[in-house]
Amino acid sequence: MIDVLVAGGGPIGLATALYAARAGMSAVVVEPREPPVDKACGEGLMPAAVRALELLGVTPAGRDFDGIRYTDGIHAAEARFAGRSGRGVRRTELQRALCDRLAASGVETIRGTVNEVEQHSGWVRAAGRSARFLVAADGLHSPVRRAVGLSAVRTSSAAHRWGVRRHFGCEPWTDLVEVHWSADAEAYVTPVDASEVGVAILSARRAPYDEQLAGFPVLRERLAGARPSSPVRGAGPLRQRPPRRTVGRVALVGDAAGYVDAITGEGIAVGLAAAEALVGCLVRDDLAAYDARWLRVSRRYRALTSGLLGASSRPALRRRIVPTAARFPPLYGAIVRQLAR
């Protein structure tokens, strides 16, 4: 019997398996798709995520960025990280680097889908394997979460936001991640290599990508003549609120464990911290402690994200976000440095 069966071969699922292997546990990853798997993602790894990956022996190729710039087409505010840089990394490159490290660590990956889970006293069975623990890292709409009765709490349609992303072949024009604000959406421009940028758009309005991009005339002009270099990919609704993160011998991690929004760009960093905390609980055979640990490592993310999302959902406040950031650089800089931790 193996120690940990991980459902989902995305970045956080692969990292969970790596943390488990580093702790001396046997792990197997179950993933239905052949890697590298692409997904709608802002692709900006904050400094904390870059550092965590390096500690796992993973250094994906990409392009470093040194801070974040907000703009609404009239006002602009920018702040640079106090320490190390973040890194723009294609989602496929991140997964490729993690898969290579997983293979070097001797962790097995099998093709399959976990839709049914058998729980027993002291062990669990899924995808034809028996394990002491099952970790669900299978995304926003986790089939495992649903199978074990931890479906996300429903929220009003007004709270739903979606993300879409496409790449463009052009030289990055800044060493920052740019966040363009419109009346009802944000566009995140992340340099991912010397000749390509990713543009992810977050909005409560579902519409074709080109229609969404048209809401950012300054950005659209900047991209004029740039060739789209990837298909459009989407994800959502982003907000997910399961009632808890464990049941029996099953634990949720990554997006499956709960998600507020991508507005602060901290998803990978928080997911890695939660995966490390989870494996610490598994090593001690104390899964009951994980929910509190998850709440602790995600507290700052949830507070900052909920606060910014709440302000941005009110038109009068939303119009003031970028002008206020531009007017008070020390305040904006302090927030950016918090995001980098």
N, C-alpha and C positions, 0 to 999 in steps of 0.2 A: 504494500500500500504506500502510495506517495504521500508526502506531507501536504503539499499545496497544489490544487488544480486551479488554474487561472483561466476564466472564460473571457476572452477578448485579447487580441494581439495588437492593440493600439499602444501608444507610448506609455501610458500608465500601467497597462497590463504587463507589458514587457519589463518595465522597471520593477514592478512588484515581484516578478519572477527572479529578476537579478538580485533584488534585496534579499529574497528568500535564499537563493543560492549562496550569497555572501554570508548569510547567517548559518550555513550548514544544513539547510533544509532541502529536500528533494522537491522539485517543481516541474510541472508540465503546463504548457500554454495551449489552449484550444482556440483556434481562429478559423473561420470558414473561408477567408479570402487569401489568395497568394500575395505575399508581400512584394514590393512595398505598397501599402494601402494608402490611398489619398483620401482626404476628408476636408470639408470646409473648416478653415482654421486661419486665424490672423497671422500665425507663423512667427511671431516675435517672442523669443525666449527672453524673459526678464533675467537680470543678473543672477538672482537666486536659483533659477532653473538651470542656467549654464553651469553654475558652481555645483549643483546637485548631480548633474549628469557627469561632470568631470570626476566626481568622487566615485561614480559607478564605472569609470573607465570609458565613458562615451563622449566623444568630441566630434559632433556632426559638422560637416562643412557648411559654411554660410557666409554671411556678411555682418560684421559687428555694427551695432548702433549704440550711440552714447547718451541718449535721452529721449524725451518725448516733446513734441510740438503740437499745440492746439491752435487751430485757426478756424474762423468762420467766414473767411474771404475778405474781412475788413480788419479785424483785430487778430493778433497772434501772441501766443505766450509759449516760451520754450524753457525747458530746464534740463540740465545734464545730470547724469548719475554721479554720485560722489565718489564711487569706487570703480569697480570693474564695469565693462560694457555688457550690454545684452547682445543677442545674436539673432538675426533673421535667418531662419532655416526652413527650406521647403519641407512640408510635412512628410513627403516621401523620403527625403534624405534623413530626417530624424528617425523614421522607422527603420530605414536601412541600417543606420549606425547602431541602433538598439538591437536589431536582429543579429548583426555580426557579433556584437558583444555577447549576446545570449548564446549563440552557437559556440563561441570560444569558451563559455562557462560550462558547456555540456548540458544545457537545459533543453529538453525536448519540446518541439512544437508540433502539434498534430492538427490536421484539417478536420473541422467539425463544428457543429453548432450546439450550444447548450440551451435547450428549450424545456427540458424536464429535469427535475432534481429529486433524488431520493435521500431523505435525511434519516439517519440511524443514530443510535446512541454512540457517540464518539467518532463517527465518520459519516461521509456523504458520498453519493455516487451520481455521476453525470457523465455524459458523452462516453459511456462504456468504461470509465475509470473510477476507481475508488480512491478516496483521499481523506486525510484527517480534516482538511478545510477546503471549502470552495470559495474563491474570490471572484466576484462579478465585476469585471472591468469592461463591460460590453456596451458602454455608451449611454447617451442621454435617454434613450428609450429601451433600456436594458431588458431583454427577455428573461434573464435570470431574476431580476428584481420582481418582475411580474409573476414568475413561476413560484416564488417563495412568499408571495402575498405582501410585498413591500411597495406596491404601486405608488407612484408619486401622488401627493395630494393635489387635487385639481385647483387651479387658480382661474381667476376671471380672464376672459379673452383680452381684456385691456392690458393685462400684465404680460402677454405673450410677445416675444421678440424672436426674430429669425436672423440668421447670418448667411450671406452669400459671398463667394470669393472667386476671383480670377487673377491670373498673372499677366503681366505685360512685359514685352521685351524692350527695355530701355535702360539706360544707365541711371542708377539712383542719383537724385539731385541733392540729397542731404544725408548726413550721418545720423539722423534722428528718425524715429517713427513719427509720421505725421498723422494727426487725427483731425479730419475735416468735419466740421459740424454744420448741419443744415437744420431746418425747422423741425424735422422729424426723423433724422437718421444721422449716423456717423460713418465716415469712410476712413479706414485704417490703411495707411500706405507703409509697407514694410520692405526695406531692401533685403533681398534674399541671396543675391550674388552680384557680381560686377556688371551684369547686363540684364537684370530682371528685378521687378518689384511685384509684390503681391498687394492687391487692393481688396480688402474685405469690407463689406457694408453691413451694418447692423440697423435694423428698423422693425417697428411694429407693423409696418405696411408691407404686404407681400406683393411684389411686382417683379417683372423681368429685370435682369441685371442692368441692361443698358438704360432702362427707364429709371432705375435707382441712381445710377451714376450721373444721369442728367441733372439730378438735384444738387450737384456739386460743380458749378460751372468753372471755377478756378482749377479744380483738379482735372476736369474733363479737358480743358484747354492744355494743361500740362501734359496730358497723355495723348494729345492729338498726334496722329502719325505712328504711335506705338502699336505694335502688332500684339494682339492677344496671344499668349503663349500657353494657355491651358484652358480646358473647359470650365464652365461655371459649376461650382459645387455649393450646395446649400445645407443648412442644418437648422433645426428648431422644432417646436418652440424651445427656447433655451432654458427657461426657468423650470427646475425640477426640484420637488420637495418631498422626498420619501419620509415616512413617519420616523424611521430610524435606519441604522446602517448595518444591523446584524439580526439574524434570526437563526437559532440553532448553531450549526457549524458553517454558516454562510455569511460572508461580509461583502459589502459594497465599497468600491473605491473608484476614483476618477469621476467622470461625469455621472456615472450610475449612482454615486453616493449622494448627489445633490448638487445643484448648480444654480447660481443666481443670474449671471449675465457675463458676457465677454468684454464689457465696457472698460475694464481696467487691465485686461491682457494678462491676468495672473493664473489662468487655468492650469497650464503645465506645472508651474512652480508649486501651486497648492496641491495638485495631484501627486507630485513626487513626494512632497512632505507627508501627505496622508498615507501614501504607499509605504514609506519607511516606518511610520508610526504603526500601521497595521501589522507589518511583519514583526515588529517588536512585540506586539500582543500575541501573535501566533507562536513565536518562540517560547513565550511564557505560558502558552496554552490558556490565555486569559482574554478570550475574544470579547467578553463582557466589558472590558475596559476600553475597547476601541471607539465606541460611540463618543465617549467623553474626549478621547484623544483627537478624534476627527473635529469635533467642535472647537477644540483648542487651537489646532494648527490652521483651521480655516477661519478663525474669528475675525482677524483683521481684513481678510479678503471679503468676507460677507458684510462687514460693517462699511468698508469703503465703497464696495460695489452697490450695496443697497442705498447708501446715502446719495451717491452720484446718480444712480438710476432714478431714485425718487425725485431729485431736483430736475433731472432732464425730462421727466414725464409731465412736468407742469410748464406749459408754454412760456409763461412770464418768467419763471426761473431759468428755463433752458436758454432763453435769449441772453441771460446775464452770465452764463458760465464762462465763455471765452473772454468777454470784456473784463470780468472780475479777475480771472487768472492773469490777464495782461496787466491789469492795474496793480496787482499785488504779487510781484515775482517771488518774494520770499515764501509766501504761503503756497504758491503753486509748486515751487521747488521742494518744499517740505513734503508735499503730497507725493511728488514723483519719487523722492528718495524713499518714502515709505513703500511704494510699489516695488522698488528695486531690492528691498531687504529679503 
